[in-house]
Amino acid sequence: MLKQDWYYQHGGVTKGPYTSRQMNDFLITGVISTDTMVGARAANWTAYSRSVLASDSTTECNTSARPLDNFCIWAMACVPVMGAILELMSGWTTWLYYVVLYIVLYRADCARLIEAGYLPLSGWNILLAPVYLWRRGTRVGDNRYYFYTWLAMLILSMMITPLTLPIDSSASFAQ
């Protein structure tokens, strides 16, 4: 890590000085995020994710003995099918099921990442679930099987979704 003073901006107020180690701890505990503006000697502001701190923290971040629990990420990979099944059971066709499932699983996954000592990804990544799955696999040095599982579940959900559409028995093809 760099031996220099670091500052961050929060609500228009500059806070610091802090060591690189303290800044990394702030990120892990949620005091700052990857989007927080940081700078050495209170100058040259940049987002944490684009700073030297981010590249240094990835090598030092996972110091916990606790292994990473991947339950939430695997559940997130299965959301297309879970949502299709919820639509089938309820009779409603809505994107709301998917949004709620992704948000809940994203929040739970972030908590598990932090507990295991990894830096969580920015919340904007969840807007495109496959992007989040791919980037998370890259971040933790894991395989990307959950991304490929998501693709398979998406195809499977497309086979389930027609079952949720109402059948109009009054429609006649012969005129």
Backbone as JSON, one array per atom type, in Angstrom:
{
  "sequence": "MLKQDWYYQHGGVTKGPYTSRQMNDFLITGVISTDTMVGARAANWTAYSRSVLASDSTTECNTSARPLDNFCIWAMACVPVMGAILELMSGWTTWLYYVVLYIVLYRADCARLIEAGYLPLSGWNILLAPVYLWRRGTRVGDNRYYFYTWLAMLILSMMITPLTLPIDSSASFAQ",
  "N": [[0.84, -1.19, 0.0], [0.27, 2.29, -0.5], [2.18, 4.79, 1.13], [0.88, 7.36, 2.07], [-1.12, 10.28, 2.71], [-4.66, 10.13, 2.61], [-7.79, 11.4, 1.47], [-11.36, 11.79, 1.61], [-14.48, 12.68, 0.08], [-17.56, 13.58, 1.44], [-20.84, 14.35, 1.29], [-20.19, 16.93, 0.43], [-18.22, 17.65, 2.16], [-14.83, 17.51, 3.02], [-12.98, 14.83, 4.24], [-10.43, 13.6, 6.35], [-6.92, 13.49, 7.16], [-6.3, 10.07, 6.09], [-4.86, 6.78, 6.28], [-3.87, 4.49, 3.67], [-4.67, 1.95, 4.37], [-6.69, 2.47, 6.25], [-8.54, 3.68, 4.55], [-9.19, 1.52, 2.9], [-10.38, -0.14, 4.82], [-12.6, 1.48, 5.42], [-14.01, 1.22, 3.06], [-14.65, -1.52, 3.03], [-16.27, -1.7, 5.31], [-18.36, -0.1, 4.59], [-18.41, 2.65, 4.98], [-17.47, 4.29, 2.99], [-18.01, 4.15, -0.59], [-17.39, 2.46, -3.74], [-17.82, 4.46, -5.5], [-17.25, 6.8, -4.19], [-15.61, 9.92, -3.99], [-12.15, 10.28, -3.88], [-8.88, 11.38, -2.81], [-5.36, 12.01, -2.86], [-3.65, 13.91, -0.5], [-5.75, 15.73, -0.48], [-6.31, 16.48, -3.1], [-6.65, 16.21, -6.71], [-9.13, 14.69, -7.25], [-10.83, 11.62, -7.59], [-12.95, 8.83, -8.42], [-13.15, 6.19, -6.03], [-13.01, 3.62, -7.15], [-11.5, 4.04, -9.43], [-9.08, 4.81, -8.53], [-5.69, 4.6, -7.22], [-5.91, 3.33, -4.84], [-7.92, 1.39, -5.16], [-6.76, -0.54, -6.85], [-4.7, -1.39, -5.21], [-6.12, -2.36, -3.01], [-7.45, -4.65, -3.83], [-5.63, -6.73, -3.77], [-5.12, -7.01, -1.14], [-7.41, -7.23, 0.19], [-9.0, -9.58, 0.79], [-8.51, -10.85, 3.51], [-9.67, -12.32, 5.39], [-10.43, -15.3, 7.21], [-12.73, -16.5, 6.72], [-14.65, -18.31, 4.42], [-16.01, -17.49, 1.17], [-19.45, -17.3, 0.78], [-21.47, -18.54, -1.65], [-24.22, -18.77, -2.05], [-26.23, -16.79, -2.53], [-25.47, -15.71, -4.99], [-25.73, -17.87, -6.68], [-28.46, -18.28, -6.42], [-29.3, -15.89, -7.57], [-28.54, -16.36, -10.18], [-30.48, -18.11, -10.9], [-32.8, -16.66, -11.0], [-34.31, -15.97, -13.41], [-35.83, -18.33, -13.91], [-37.07, -18.67, -11.4], [-38.68, -16.36, -11.32], [-40.34, -16.83, -13.54], [-41.68, -19.09, -12.65], [-43.03, -18.01, -10.42], [-44.72, -16.26, -11.82], [-46.23, -18.13, -13.21], [-47.5, -19.48, -11.1], [-48.96, -17.41, -9.85], [-50.44, -16.28, -11.86], [-50.08, -13.8, -12.83], [-48.4, -11.71, -15.08], [-45.56, -10.11, -14.78], [-42.83, -7.84, -14.44], [-42.04, -7.16, -11.97], [-41.6, -9.2, -10.06], [-39.06, -10.15, -10.8], [-37.39, -7.89, -10.45], [-37.59, -7.41, -7.67], [-36.58, -9.85, -6.65], [-33.92, -9.78, -7.69], [-32.9, -7.44, -6.44], [-33.1, -8.04, -3.65], [-31.46, -10.33, -3.5], [-29.05, -9.26, -4.45], [-28.41, -7.39, -2.42], [-28.09, -9.14, -0.24], [-25.96, -10.67, -1.21], [-23.93, -8.74, -1.36], [-23.54, -8.25, 1.37], [-22.52, -10.73, 2.15], [-20.18, -10.78, 0.63], [-18.74, -8.69, 1.85], [-18.49, -9.72, 4.46], [-16.77, -11.82, 3.92], [-14.54, -10.45, 3.26], [-14.23, -9.24, 0.79], [-14.4, -6.65, -1.73], [-17.45, -5.09, -2.36], [-19.41, -4.88, -5.37], [-20.4, -1.98, -7.24], [-23.7, -0.67, -6.83], [-25.0, -0.09, -9.22], [-24.45, -2.07, -11.0], [-26.33, -4.06, -10.73], [-28.45, -3.4, -12.3], [-28.2, -4.6, -14.73], [-28.33, -7.76, -14.59], [-26.8, -9.99, -15.7], [-24.36, -8.71, -16.2], [-23.56, -8.03, -13.63], [-23.22, -10.63, -12.55], [-21.09, -11.58, -14.14], [-19.04, -9.67, -13.6], [-18.77, -9.97, -10.84], [-17.79, -12.57, -10.64], [-15.31, -12.13, -11.8], [-14.24, -10.29, -9.96], [-13.93, -11.76, -7.55], [-12.23, -13.7, -8.35], [-13.26, -16.06, -9.16], [-14.81, -18.82, -10.93], [-16.96, -18.34, -13.76], [-19.36, -19.66, -13.76], [-21.88, -19.12, -12.73], [-22.79, -17.04, -14.31], [-23.09, -18.31, -16.81], [-24.96, -20.17, -16.04], [-27.09, -18.45, -15.51], [-27.7, -17.65, -18.15], [-28.6, -20.11, -19.22], [-30.82, -20.5, -17.54], [-32.37, -18.34, -18.32], [-33.08, -19.06, -20.94], [-34.54, -21.38, -20.34], [-36.59, -20.19, -18.84], [-37.9, -18.84, -20.84], [-39.17, -20.89, -22.07], [-40.96, -21.64, -20.13], [-42.52, -19.36, -19.73], [-44.56, -19.07, -21.84], [-46.52, -20.72, -20.81], [-47.78, -19.23, -18.91], [-49.37, -17.47, -20.2], [-52.72, -16.49, -20.89], [-55.14, -18.65, -22.32], [-57.2, -18.13, -24.96], [-60.16, -19.39, -25.45], [-62.25, -18.72, -27.04], [-61.31, -17.82, -29.37], [-61.15, -18.21, -32.81], [-59.77, -19.81, -35.56], [-60.69, -20.44, -38.01], [-62.68, -18.87, -40.35]],
  "CA": [[0.0, 0.0, 0.0], [0.99, 3.55, -0.55], [2.35, 5.48, 2.41], [0.54, 8.77, 1.91], [-2.4, 10.66, 3.3], [-5.8, 10.09, 1.7], [-8.98, 12.12, 1.89], [-12.54, 11.48, 0.81], [-15.54, 13.68, 0.15], [-18.86, 13.05, 1.82], [-21.79, 15.43, 1.48], [-19.54, 18.22, 0.2], [-17.21, 17.89, 3.19], [-13.61, 16.72, 2.87], [-12.61, 14.16, 5.49], [-9.11, 13.01, 6.29], [-6.24, 12.47, 6.37], [-6.35, 8.67, 6.48], [-3.9, 5.92, 5.59], [-4.45, 3.61, 2.65], [-5.29, 0.84, 5.09], [-7.95, 2.98, 6.8], [-9.47, 3.88, 3.42], [-9.64, 0.18, 2.53], [-11.32, -0.56, 5.86], [-13.82, 2.26, 5.23], [-14.73, 0.63, 1.94], [-15.16, -2.82, 3.45], [-17.34, -1.52, 6.3], [-19.46, 0.66, 4.01], [-18.32, 4.08, 5.26], [-17.39, 4.87, 1.66], [-18.3, 3.17, -1.63], [-16.47, 2.53, -4.87], [-18.11, 5.7, -6.22], [-16.84, 7.93, -3.37], [-14.47, 10.67, -4.52], [-11.0, 10.24, -2.99], [-7.69, 12.06, -3.34], [-4.18, 12.1, -2.01], [-3.38, 15.3, -0.1], [-6.96, 16.51, -0.78], [-6.23, 17.01, -4.46], [-6.82, 15.22, -7.78], [-10.24, 13.83, -6.86], [-11.29, 10.59, -8.51], [-13.74, 7.8, -7.75], [-12.33, 5.16, -5.39], [-12.82, 2.49, -8.06], [-10.51, 4.4, -10.44], [-7.89, 5.31, -7.85], [-4.64, 3.65, -6.87], [-6.39, 2.57, -3.68], [-8.7, 0.24, -5.62], [-5.86, -1.58, -7.35], [-3.96, -1.9, -4.06], [-6.98, -3.03, -2.05], [-7.89, -5.96, -4.29], [-4.67, -7.74, -3.39], [-5.02, -7.09, 0.31], [-8.73, -7.15, 0.78], [-9.53, -10.81, 1.33], [-7.62, -11.35, 4.56], [-10.51, -13.06, 6.32], [-10.35, -16.75, 7.12], [-14.07, -16.97, 6.39], [-14.8, -18.51, 2.98], [-17.1, -16.76, 0.54], [-20.68, -18.06, 0.6], [-22.01, -18.21, -2.96], [-25.64, -19.11, -2.15], [-27.02, -15.7, -3.13], [-25.12, -15.53, -6.4], [-26.35, -18.98, -7.42], [-29.9, -17.98, -6.46], [-29.47, -14.82, -8.55], [-28.42, -16.98, -11.5], [-31.72, -18.85, -11.15], [-33.95, -15.73, -10.96], [-35.24, -16.06, -14.54], [-36.77, -19.43, -13.72], [-37.89, -18.38, -10.22], [-39.68, -15.37, -11.71], [-41.3, -17.49, -14.43], [-42.52, -19.97, -11.81], [-43.93, -17.12, -9.68], [-45.74, -15.82, -12.76], [-47.09, -19.29, -13.49], [-48.3, -19.76, -9.9], [-49.85, -16.3, -9.51], [-51.26, -15.9, -13.0], [-49.73, -12.43, -13.22], [-47.17, -11.56, -15.83], [-45.02, -8.82, -14.37], [-41.38, -7.77, -14.24], [-41.8, -6.81, -10.57], [-41.0, -10.35, -9.38], [-37.64, -10.22, -11.13], [-36.7, -6.76, -9.83], [-37.53, -7.65, -6.22], [-35.64, -10.95, -6.41], [-32.55, -9.31, -7.94], [-32.47, -6.47, -5.41], [-32.92, -8.74, -2.38], [-30.28, -11.19, -3.6], [-27.87, -8.39, -4.57], [-28.08, -6.86, -1.09], [-27.59, -10.25, 0.57], [-24.65, -11.04, -1.73], [-22.98, -7.7, -0.92], [-23.24, -8.5, 2.79], [-21.65, -11.91, 2.21], [-18.87, -10.38, 0.11], [-18.06, -7.9, 2.88], [-18.13, -10.64, 5.55], [-15.64, -12.64, 3.5], [-13.41, -9.58, 3.05], [-14.14, -8.76, -0.59], [-15.04, -5.37, -2.02], [-18.68, -5.29, -3.12], [-19.53, -4.12, -6.6], [-21.31, -0.85, -7.21], [-25.11, -1.03, -6.98], [-25.47, 0.09, -10.6], [-24.25, -3.32, -11.75], [-27.5, -4.94, -10.64], [-29.4, -3.04, -13.35], [-28.04, -5.65, -15.72], [-27.92, -8.9, -13.78], [-25.68, -10.78, -16.23], [-23.13, -7.94, -16.02], [-23.18, -8.21, -12.22], [-22.72, -11.99, -12.37], [-19.79, -11.67, -14.78], [-18.07, -8.84, -12.88], [-18.53, -10.55, -9.52], [-16.89, -13.69, -10.85], [-13.99, -11.56, -12.03], [-13.78, -9.63, -8.72], [-13.51, -12.71, -6.51], [-11.33, -14.69, -8.92], [-14.04, -17.29, -9.23], [-15.24, -19.12, -12.29], [-18.16, -17.58, -14.12], [-20.42, -20.62, -14.02], [-23.19, -18.56, -12.43], [-23.2, -16.26, -15.49], [-23.56, -19.26, -17.81], [-26.2, -20.73, -15.48], [-28.13, -17.45, -15.75], [-28.1, -17.76, -19.56], [-29.41, -21.32, -19.35], [-32.09, -20.26, -16.85], [-33.14, -17.41, -19.16], [-33.66, -19.86, -22.02], [-35.56, -22.22, -19.72], [-37.73, -19.34, -18.47], [-38.64, -18.53, -22.07], [-40.01, -22.05, -22.34], [-42.0, -21.66, -19.1], [-43.36, -18.17, -19.83], [-45.8, -19.24, -22.6], [-47.51, -21.4, -19.98], [-48.48, -18.24, -18.08], [-50.27, -16.67, -21.02], [-54.06, -17.04, -20.9], [-55.57, -19.23, -23.58], [-58.51, -17.61, -25.33], [-60.87, -20.48, -26.08], [-63.25, -18.2, -27.95], [-60.66, -17.47, -30.63], [-61.34, -19.21, -33.86], [-58.89, -19.54, -36.69], [-61.48, -20.64, -39.25], [-63.69, -17.83, -40.46]],
  "C": [[0.87, 1.24, 0.0], [1.05, 4.19, 0.82], [2.12, 6.98, 2.18], [-0.82, 9.02, 2.55], [-3.49, 10.67, 2.23], [-6.97, 10.82, 2.33], [-10.15, 11.61, 1.07], [-13.58, 12.56, 1.04], [-16.86, 12.99, 0.47], [-19.78, 14.24, 2.09], [-21.17, 16.81, 1.32], [-18.47, 18.56, 1.21], [-16.03, 16.96, 2.93], [-13.22, 16.15, 4.22], [-11.25, 13.51, 5.31], [-8.14, 13.82, 7.12], [-6.37, 11.07, 6.98], [-5.26, 7.92, 5.73], [-4.63, 5.1, 4.54], [-5.22, 2.47, 3.3], [-6.65, 1.27, 5.67], [-8.98, 3.17, 5.69], [-10.03, 2.53, 2.95], [-10.66, -0.34, 3.54], [-12.65, 0.19, 5.75], [-14.67, 1.65, 4.12], [-15.39, -0.69, 2.34], [-16.33, -2.68, 4.41], [-18.49, -0.66, 5.8], [-19.45, 2.15, 4.34], [-18.22, 4.85, 3.95], [-17.74, 3.77, 0.66], [-17.28, 3.31, -2.75], [-16.68, 3.79, -5.69], [-17.68, 6.96, -5.45], [-15.61, 8.6, -3.98], [-13.35, 10.69, -3.47], [-9.83, 10.97, -3.64], [-6.57, 12.05, -2.34], [-3.9, 13.57, -1.75], [-4.52, 16.23, -0.5], [-6.88, 17.18, -2.15], [-6.44, 15.87, -5.45], [-7.92, 14.21, -7.45], [-10.61, 12.86, -7.97], [-12.12, 9.59, -7.72], [-12.81, 6.73, -7.18], [-12.0, 4.04, -6.37], [-11.77, 2.76, -9.12], [-9.2, 4.88, -9.82], [-6.86, 4.2, -7.63], [-5.08, 2.78, -5.7], [-7.12, 1.3, -4.12], [-7.79, -0.88, -6.1], [-5.05, -2.19, -6.21], [-4.84, -2.75, -3.15], [-7.42, -4.4, -2.51], [-6.91, -7.05, -3.9], [-4.66, -7.97, -1.89], [-6.37, -7.28, 0.98], [-9.2, -8.44, 1.43], [-8.55, -11.41, 2.32], [-8.37, -12.18, 5.58], [-10.31, -14.56, 6.12], [-11.7, -17.32, 6.7], [-14.22, -17.13, 4.88], [-16.03, -17.75, 2.45], [-18.27, -17.7, 0.31], [-21.33, -17.62, -0.7], [-23.5, -18.51, -3.12], [-26.42, -18.05, -2.9], [-26.72, -15.54, -4.61], [-25.7, -16.66, -7.24], [-27.86, -18.78, -7.5], [-30.18, -16.89, -7.49], [-29.39, -15.38, -9.97], [-29.71, -17.71, -11.89], [-32.96, -17.96, -11.17], [-34.83, -15.82, -12.2], [-36.28, -17.18, -14.39], [-37.66, -19.2, -12.5], [-39.0, -17.4, -10.56], [-40.75, -15.98, -12.6], [-42.23, -18.4, -13.64], [-43.5, -19.14, -10.98], [-45.04, -16.6, -10.58], [-46.73, -16.93, -13.05], [-48.03, -19.56, -12.32], [-49.33, -18.67, -9.63], [-50.8, -15.94, -10.64], [-50.99, -14.48, -13.48], [-48.43, -12.46, -14.01], [-46.63, -10.17, -15.53], [-43.52, -8.91, -14.18], [-41.04, -7.51, -12.78], [-41.18, -7.96, -9.78], [-39.49, -10.37, -9.56], [-36.86, -9.1, -10.42], [-36.52, -6.99, -8.34], [-36.52, -8.76, -5.91], [-34.19, -10.5, -6.61], [-32.06, -8.37, -6.85], [-32.19, -7.16, -4.08], [-31.65, -9.6, -2.42], [-29.0, -10.4, -3.76], [-27.44, -7.88, -3.2], [-27.49, -7.96, -0.2], [-26.19, -10.67, 0.1], [-23.59, -10.02, -1.33], [-22.57, -7.93, 0.53], [-22.29, -9.69, 2.93], [-20.26, -11.61, 1.67], [-18.07, -9.63, 1.18], [-17.62, -8.79, 4.04], [-16.91, -11.47, 5.2], [-14.41, -11.79, 3.18], [-13.22, -9.11, 1.63], [-14.82, -7.41, -0.71], [-16.32, -5.63, -2.79], [-18.67, -4.43, -4.38], [-20.52, -2.99, -6.42], [-22.74, -1.32, -7.47], [-25.64, -0.9, -8.38], [-25.33, -1.18, -11.4], [-25.49, -4.2, -11.74], [-28.55, -4.59, -11.69], [-29.34, -4.02, -14.52], [-27.46, -6.87, -15.01], [-26.78, -9.71, -14.4], [-24.33, -10.04, -16.1], [-22.64, -8.09, -14.59], [-22.57, -9.59, -12.01], [-21.31, -12.14, -12.95], [-18.73, -10.91, -13.98], [-17.77, -9.39, -11.49], [-17.59, -11.74, -9.62], [-15.47, -13.23, -11.06], [-13.42, -10.99, -10.74], [-13.24, -10.63, -7.72], [-12.57, -13.79, -7.05], [-11.97, -16.06, -9.04], [-14.3, -17.62, -10.7], [-16.53, -18.34, -12.57], [-19.33, -18.52, -14.42], [-21.79, -20.04, -13.71], [-23.69, -17.67, -13.56], [-23.78, -17.2, -16.54], [-24.84, -19.95, -17.33], [-27.34, -19.76, -15.71], [-28.62, -17.51, -17.19], [-28.98, -18.98, -19.79], [-30.79, -21.14, -18.7], [-32.98, -19.29, -17.65], [-33.81, -18.17, -20.3], [-34.77, -20.75, -21.48], [-36.8, -21.4, -19.35], [-38.55, -18.96, -19.69], [-39.53, -19.69, -22.49], [-41.17, -22.12, -21.35], [-42.99, -20.52, -19.3], [-44.6, -18.36, -20.7], [-46.9, -19.96, -21.82], [-48.32, -20.43, -19.13], [-49.46, -17.4, -18.87], [-51.66, -17.29, -21.04], [-54.42, -17.56, -22.29], [-56.99, -18.76, -23.84], [-59.24, -18.69, -26.11], [-61.92, -20.0, -27.08], [-62.64, -17.83, -29.3], [-60.83, -18.59, -31.63], [-60.45, -18.83, -35.04], [-59.64, -19.69, -38.0], [-62.59, -19.61, -39.27], [-64.78, -18.25, -41.4]]
}
